[in-house]
Amino acid sequence: MRVITDQDRCVAAGQCVLSAPDVFDQREEDGVVMLRDPTPHPDLHDAVRDAVALCPAAAIRAQEGR
């Protein structure tokens, strides 16, 4: 899995960090998403899928496979 974020679309809701804190973080100054791990371990894939589904701005995508 490869994770892609769009900081321009992010509304700083924080759902990604709550779903997958090992993969996502937020900038201190404005809460915009920061990607900690663009190719997370398979154990984290379900959490990333949850983050994608919960993002109100559709600022996160997950490309399955390699």
Biotite code that builds the C-alpha atoms (Angstrom):
import biotite.structure as struc

atoms = struc.array([
    struc.Atom([0.000, 0.000, 0.000], chain_id="A", res_id=1, res_name="MET", atom_name="CA", element="C"),
    struc.Atom([1.108, 3.520, -0.796], chain_id="A", res_id=2, res_name="ARG", atom_name="CA", element="C"),
    struc.Atom([-0.513, 6.447, 1.019], chain_id="A", res_id=3, res_name="VAL", atom_name="CA", element="C"),
    struc.Atom([-0.934, 9.856, -0.627], chain_id="A", res_id=4, res_name="ILE", atom_name="CA", element="C"),
    struc.Atom([-2.129, 13.001, 1.114], chain_id="A", res_id=5, res_name="THR", atom_name="CA", element="C"),
    struc.Atom([-3.236, 16.339, -0.308], chain_id="A", res_id=6, res_name="ASP", atom_name="CA", element="C"),
    struc.Atom([-2.361, 19.074, 2.167], chain_id="A", res_id=7, res_name="GLN", atom_name="CA", element="C"),
    struc.Atom([-4.240, 21.659, 0.104], chain_id="A", res_id=8, res_name="ASP", atom_name="CA", element="C"),
    struc.Atom([-7.512, 19.762, 0.583], chain_id="A", res_id=9, res_name="ARG", atom_name="CA", element="C"),
    struc.Atom([-6.966, 18.940, 4.266], chain_id="A", res_id=10, res_name="CYS", atom_name="CA", element="C"),
    struc.Atom([-9.345, 20.665, 6.705], chain_id="A", res_id=11, res_name="VAL", atom_name="CA", element="C"),
    struc.Atom([-7.416, 19.577, 9.819], chain_id="A", res_id=12, res_name="ALA", atom_name="CA", element="C"),
    struc.Atom([-10.197, 17.404, 11.233], chain_id="A", res_id=13, res_name="ALA", atom_name="CA", element="C"),
    struc.Atom([-7.663, 14.949, 12.658], chain_id="A", res_id=14, res_name="GLY", atom_name="CA", element="C"),
    struc.Atom([-9.589, 11.776, 11.876], chain_id="A", res_id=15, res_name="GLN", atom_name="CA", element="C"),
    struc.Atom([-6.533, 10.337, 10.130], chain_id="A", res_id=16, res_name="CYS", atom_name="CA", element="C"),
    struc.Atom([-4.358, 10.732, 13.223], chain_id="A", res_id=17, res_name="VAL", atom_name="CA", element="C"),
    struc.Atom([-7.020, 9.162, 15.411], chain_id="A", res_id=18, res_name="LEU", atom_name="CA", element="C"),
    struc.Atom([-7.339, 6.215, 13.011], chain_id="A", res_id=19, res_name="SER", atom_name="CA", element="C"),
    struc.Atom([-3.665, 5.606, 12.225], chain_id="A", res_id=20, res_name="ALA", atom_name="CA", element="C"),
    struc.Atom([-1.263, 7.622, 14.397], chain_id="A", res_id=21, res_name="PRO", atom_name="CA", element="C"),
    struc.Atom([1.732, 5.616, 13.152], chain_id="A", res_id=22, res_name="ASP", atom_name="CA", element="C"),
    struc.Atom([1.017, 6.767, 9.600], chain_id="A", res_id=23, res_name="VAL", atom_name="CA", element="C"),
    struc.Atom([-0.357, 10.311, 10.013], chain_id="A", res_id=24, res_name="PHE", atom_name="CA", element="C"),
    struc.Atom([0.434, 13.381, 12.079], chain_id="A", res_id=25, res_name="ASP", atom_name="CA", element="C"),
    struc.Atom([-0.696, 17.014, 12.032], chain_id="A", res_id=26, res_name="GLN", atom_name="CA", element="C"),
    struc.Atom([1.316, 20.209, 11.732], chain_id="A", res_id=27, res_name="ARG", atom_name="CA", element="C"),
    struc.Atom([1.441, 22.124, 14.998], chain_id="A", res_id=28, res_name="GLU", atom_name="CA", element="C"),
    struc.Atom([0.641, 25.514, 13.473], chain_id="A", res_id=29, res_name="GLU", atom_name="CA", element="C"),
    struc.Atom([-2.533, 24.620, 11.569], chain_id="A", res_id=30, res_name="ASP", atom_name="CA", element="C"),
    struc.Atom([-3.375, 20.940, 12.043], chain_id="A", res_id=31, res_name="GLY", atom_name="CA", element="C"),
    struc.Atom([-2.880, 20.021, 8.391], chain_id="A", res_id=32, res_name="VAL", atom_name="CA", element="C"),
    struc.Atom([-2.059, 16.379, 7.735], chain_id="A", res_id=33, res_name="VAL", atom_name="CA", element="C"),
    struc.Atom([1.542, 15.214, 7.604], chain_id="A", res_id=34, res_name="MET", atom_name="CA", element="C"),
    struc.Atom([2.439, 11.779, 6.330], chain_id="A", res_id=35, res_name="LEU", atom_name="CA", element="C"),
    struc.Atom([4.734, 9.866, 8.659], chain_id="A", res_id=36, res_name="ARG", atom_name="CA", element="C"),
    struc.Atom([4.896, 6.663, 6.616], chain_id="A", res_id=37, res_name="ASP", atom_name="CA", element="C"),
    struc.Atom([3.926, 6.582, 2.923], chain_id="A", res_id=38, res_name="PRO", atom_name="CA", element="C"),
    struc.Atom([4.315, 2.778, 2.741], chain_id="A", res_id=39, res_name="THR", atom_name="CA", element="C"),
    struc.Atom([2.939, 1.466, 6.033], chain_id="A", res_id=40, res_name="PRO", atom_name="CA", element="C"),
    struc.Atom([3.354, -2.086, 7.275], chain_id="A", res_id=41, res_name="HIS", atom_name="CA", element="C"),
    struc.Atom([0.475, -4.411, 6.289], chain_id="A", res_id=42, res_name="PRO", atom_name="CA", element="C"),
    struc.Atom([-0.655, -4.497, 9.929], chain_id="A", res_id=43, res_name="ASP", atom_name="CA", element="C"),
    struc.Atom([-1.637, -0.827, 9.519], chain_id="A", res_id=44, res_name="LEU", atom_name="CA", element="C"),
    struc.Atom([-3.522, -1.111, 6.216], chain_id="A", res_id=45, res_name="HIS", atom_name="CA", element="C"),
    struc.Atom([-6.968, -1.463, 7.798], chain_id="A", res_id=46, res_name="ASP", atom_name="CA", element="C"),
    struc.Atom([-6.340, 1.633, 9.924], chain_id="A", res_id=47, res_name="ALA", atom_name="CA", element="C"),
    struc.Atom([-5.268, 3.563, 6.812], chain_id="A", res_id=48, res_name="VAL", atom_name="CA", element="C"),
    struc.Atom([-8.422, 2.460, 4.996], chain_id="A", res_id=49, res_name="ARG", atom_name="CA", element="C"),
    struc.Atom([-10.434, 3.746, 7.964], chain_id="A", res_id=50, res_name="ASP", atom_name="CA", element="C"),
    struc.Atom([-8.607, 7.078, 7.772], chain_id="A", res_id=51, res_name="ALA", atom_name="CA", element="C"),
    struc.Atom([-9.371, 7.352, 4.064], chain_id="A", res_id=52, res_name="VAL", atom_name="CA", element="C"),
    struc.Atom([-13.056, 6.645, 4.699], chain_id="A", res_id=53, res_name="ALA", atom_name="CA", element="C"),
    struc.Atom([-13.289, 9.078, 7.621], chain_id="A", res_id=54, res_name="LEU", atom_name="CA", element="C"),
    struc.Atom([-11.475, 12.038, 6.047], chain_id="A", res_id=55, res_name="CYS", atom_name="CA", element="C"),
    struc.Atom([-14.159, 14.714, 5.521], chain_id="A", res_id=56, res_name="PRO", atom_name="CA", element="C"),
    struc.Atom([-12.103, 16.466, 2.835], chain_id="A", res_id=57, res_name="ALA", atom_name="CA", element="C"),
    struc.Atom([-11.078, 13.351, 0.872], chain_id="A", res_id=58, res_name="ALA", atom_name="CA", element="C"),
    struc.Atom([-7.469, 14.467, 1.329], chain_id="A", res_id=59, res_name="ALA", atom_name="CA", element="C"),
    struc.Atom([-6.100, 10.930, 1.699], chain_id="A", res_id=60, res_name="ILE", atom_name="CA", element="C"),
    struc.Atom([-5.778, 8.156, -0.852], chain_id="A", res_id=61, res_name="ARG", atom_name="CA", element="C"),
    struc.Atom([-4.431, 4.645, -0.485], chain_id="A", res_id=62, res_name="ALA", atom_name="CA", element="C"),
    struc.Atom([-3.124, 2.813, -3.520], chain_id="A", res_id=63, res_name="GLN", atom_name="CA", element="C"),
    struc.Atom([-3.319, -0.911, -2.912], chain_id="A", res_id=64, res_name="GLU", atom_name="CA", element="C"),
    struc.Atom([-0.527, -3.202, -4.012], chain_id="A", res_id=65, res_name="GLY", atom_name="CA", element="C"),
    struc.Atom([3.012, -2.197, -4.855], chain_id="A", res_id=66, res_name="ARG", atom_name="CA", element="C"),
])
